[in-house]
Each structure stands twice: as C-alpha cells, then as structure tokens.
Amino acid sequence: MSDASKVRDVVDAVAGVAKAIPVYQDVVQPAAQELGKGLLTVARTVHIALAPVSALVWGFDQIQDFVSTKVADRLKNVPPENIATPKPNVAGPALEALRYIGHEESLSDLYANLLAASMDKATAQGAHPAFVEIIRQLTPDEARIVALFRIEQAYPIMTVRAEFKPVEGGRTGGHDVLVNFSHIGKMAGCEYPHLTPTYLDNLCRLGLAEIPMMFQYTTPGIYDSLETSPEVVTVKESISQSPEMQARVEKQGLRVTEMGRQFVRVCVTRKD
C-alpha cells in the first residue's frame, strides 16, 4: 500500500468512527442527538482538512525525478570518476525525509545540496549525518535565514527589559518585554518576520548559531536601526508609562557556529 493510500485510509477511518457513533432519534435524548450530529460534522471537516496531505506526500517516482534532475544538476561539473555511492546514513534518511517536505522548495534544495555533496568524493567527508535531521527540523523561513550565513556579516540583536527603578527599600528586578529583536527576518525575506525570535531560538537549539552572553558588537551605529525601530520605541514608551518602571536595553549579537558554517558549505552552497 502506498503512503498516500495510508494517509487517505487514516482520514477515512476518522470519518468512519464518527459515522459509527449512533445518532439517537429518541426525542427524550436531544442532547445525544445533537452530539452525534456535531461529531459527524467534525469528522467531515477533518476529512476535508486532511485530504490535501495525501497529495503532498511524495512517492517513489517523485523522489526519483528529484534525484535525476536537481541532484544530478548539482553534480554536472563533477568528474564521473569522483562520483561515488553516498553513505546510507546520509542518503537513506534524506530520501525518506523528502517524502514529506519535497513540496517545500527552500527545504528540498538543502537536501539536494546535501545529497550532491555526499556523492562527491571531494566533499563527502563534510556531509554530516546530523544535517539530515537539522533540515527536517527547519521551517522554510529558517532556511531563508540560514542562507544569510553564506556571507560574513554582523547580526545585531536587542532585548528590551522592564525593570523597577532603583529606590531604597523598593522592589528590584524586572522582566523581558521584547526578546531577541532584530532585522534578520526582514533581511532574509521571511514570510513571517515577526516570528524571527522563535526562529533564532531554534537555530541556536540546532547548533547552527549562538547568542553568547555578554557579547555585543562595538562598531559605532550598528544598533541604531534597532533602537529607532517602531517596535522598540513603542515598547520603551509603554514601559515608561509606569511610574515605578524603566526600560533597559540589552545589546547582543548572533554568531554562526562552526557547525553552522559547515552546514552552509554543504547544504546551502550549490556545488555547481
């Protein structure tokens, strides 16, 4: 049975469970009757919502076409004698993952580059098996951010905190209001730039980048565009409305790790 058929069977099973629930016709059980109707409506809605998934799951023919076009195109300048069978712990999981993310071009391109690198004797040693799982855990927007890492540049970040004003015997401490704010998402052309702080958290979790403690850039004016951005200005004004609170800005920076640089060389940079 094909994977697409399995998905459709799951959808049909959900609908079948709801249909099997008796819709009581007894007038003394109106609540049960309404419940049955509600479940049937939900089942139909679930069926409609899940049906397109089966069309997105790639089969063998689509994966074969991907390999013979995108991967082959990246190896067109590699001498035939340098092309070798890739390691199973890279190629196997990569081809399996394509079944579910092949329709996302920004992610499938990363797999194409990884597979091509793993098949070239000159670069195969750099095709780390962990890269397969890293790509699997990226969103298309995060892939766009990682593409920025091809160029060495500064990535200023800013966190705005609301802290109690220093008063003798008064309360101390505070809390973060705007965390890891930057223009990185806009620079990368993200579809949802407001989610950039979450994207950066994930990239750091995956080991591709880091936001070190006590690290900030010293280049004059590098944080100016962040400090004057509407988001930061609005938050600072909101904090200042409280007579006992004050805004404190923490300047930080995102750095690409060595794992991140290797990932860029293998998965982001095209061999051709």
N, C-alpha and C positions, 0 to 999 in steps of 0.2 A: 504494500500500500504506500502510495506517495505521501510525502509530508503535507502537501496541500490537502490531500484527502483526509488526513488525520485531523487537520485543523477544522475542516468542514464537519467532520464527524463529532468533534467536541462541541461545535456550535449547535449541531442538530440534537446532540444529547441534552444540552442545556434547555433547548426548546421542548424536547420530549419530556423532560422531568416536569416542567410546568404544565404540559398538557395532561400528564398523568394525574395531576392533583385534581380531585373531584371538585366540580363547581356545584355546590349544593343548590338544588332547586326548591328545597323546603322553605316555605315562607317564614317559618319560625327561626331560620338561620340566615338572615340577611347579611350579617357580618361575614360569615363564612363564604357566602356567595360573592360578596364584594372582594374578599381576599383572593378568591380563585381568579376572578377577572383581573385583578391587579397583577397577580403572578404571571398570568398569560400575557398581559401587556408587556411586562418586564422581559419575559422570555423572547417575545418578538423583537423588542428593542435591542436586546443583547445579540440576537441573531443578525440583525441589520448592521450593528456596530462592528461585529467580528468578521462578517463575511469578506470585507476587503483584505483582511490579513492574509487569507489564503493566496490572494493574487500577488502579494508582496514577497512571499516566501519563495526563494529561488530553488529550482530543481537542477538536476544534473546538466541538462542541455544549456541552461543559462550560465552555469559556472564554467562549463567547457568553453562557451563562447567568450566569456570574460578572460579566460586564460589565453585563448588563441588570438585575442585582439589586444586588450590592454597590457597584459603581462608581456606578450610577445613584442609589442611595440617598444616597450622599455628595454628590451634586450637586443634590439635590431643592430646596435653598434658594437655588441659584444662578440668577439670571435667565437665561432662554433665550438672550438676545442676548449673554450673556457666555460661553456655552459654545462652544468652538472645537475644531477638529481638533488633537490633540496632535502634538508633534514626533515624527517617525518614529524618531529615535534614542533616544527615551524609551519610546514606546508599543510599538514593534516588539519590542525586547529584553525588555520587561516581559511582554508576552503570551507570548513564547516561553518565558520562564523559568517561567511559570505551569504549563506542561505538566508540569513535574517537581516543583514544590513546592506546587501548588494544594491538595493534601490537607492541608498544614500550615497551619492557620488563622492562627496567630500571624504567619506569613510572608506568606501571601496577603493578609492585612489591610493589610500595609505596601504591597504592590503596588496594592491598591485605592485607598489614600490617595494614592499617587504618581500613579496614572493620573487620579484625580479632580482633583488639583492641576494636572496638566499640561493639563487640558481647560478650566480656568477662566482666563479672560484676566487676572484679578486676581492669580493665583498662578503662572501658567505659567512665568514667568521664574525662579522658585525651584526648579523641578523639574529638578535637575541630572541629566544622563545617567549620571553615575557612581553615582547612587543605585540604579540597576537592578542593577549588579554588586555593590554593597555588600550589598543584600538577599540576592542569590544566595549570598553567602559567609557568611551568618549562620546560626547554629543557632536553633531555637525558644527555647532558654534565653537566648541572646544577645539575641534580640528582646525578651524579657521585661526584661532588664537595661536595654536602650536605652529602654524605656518609662518607666523611673525618671527618665530625664533630663528629662522634662517639668516636673519640679519642681526648682527651685534648692535644692540641699542639699549638705552635706559628705559625702564618701565616704572616710573614713579607711582606710588600708591599713597593714599591718605586715609586715616581713620579719625573721625571726629567723636570726642567723648564729652559727656555732660558730667561735670564734677562740682562738688559743693565748694563754695567759696571759703577760703581759709578764715575761720572765725574761732577765737579762743573758746574752747569748750564746745564747739559746734560739731556737726556731723562731718565726716570725711569720706573720701572715696567717690565713686561715680559709676557710670556705665557707658558702653559704646552705643552711639546712635547711628553713625554711618561707618560701616566697616569695609576696609579694603576697597575704597572708592578709587577708580582710575578711568582713563580713557582707552584702555586696552581693547575693550569690546568694540568700541566705535572704530578704532584703528584697524581691527581685524574684519570689520564689516559683519559683525554678528547680527543674526536675526532678532535676538532678544538681548540687547546690550545691558539692560537693567539687571540681568542675571550674572553679569561678569564676576561679582564677588564669589558666587557659588562655583562658577567655572574655575576660578583661580584656586579655590579650596580643593577641587577635585584634581586639578593638575599637580598641586603640591602633594596630595594624597598618593597619586600615582608615581611620584618621584621624578616628574619631568621638570618641576620648578620648585622654588622655595621663597619664602618671605622671612628672611632672617631677623631675629630680634636685634634691636639696637643698630639696625643698618638703614642708612639713608644716603641719598646722593648729595654731593656738595657742589655740583655745578650751579652757578648763580641763575636764578629764574626758572629752574627746571620744574618747580612745583607751582608756579604762578597760574598756569591754566587750570589746575585743580582747585586752587584756593578761590579763584574768581568764578568757578562754575556755578550755575544756578542751584544745583543740588547741595553743594557745600554752604553757599551763602544762606539758603533757606533754613538749613539745619541749625546753623550758628545763630541766626536770628530767633529761631524758635526756642533754643536753649536760653538765650539772653532774656527772654520774657519772664523767666523765673527769677525772682529777686535773690534767691539763695544759690543759684547755679551759674556756672560759667563754662564756656566752650574751650576745650583744649584740643589742639590738632597734633596728631602723631604722624610724622612723615616717615614713610617706609619705601621699600623697593622690592620688585620681583626679580629674582635671578634664575636663570636657566641652569639646571644641574648638569653634571657630566652625562648622566643617563639621558637627560633631555636632549643634549647636543648629539648624542649617538642616535637617538630616536629620529631626530631631524635628518641626519645624514642618511639613514637607512630608509625611513618610511615617508619622509616629506619631500626630500630632494629626488627628482626623477633621474634615473640613470642615463637617459638619452639627452 
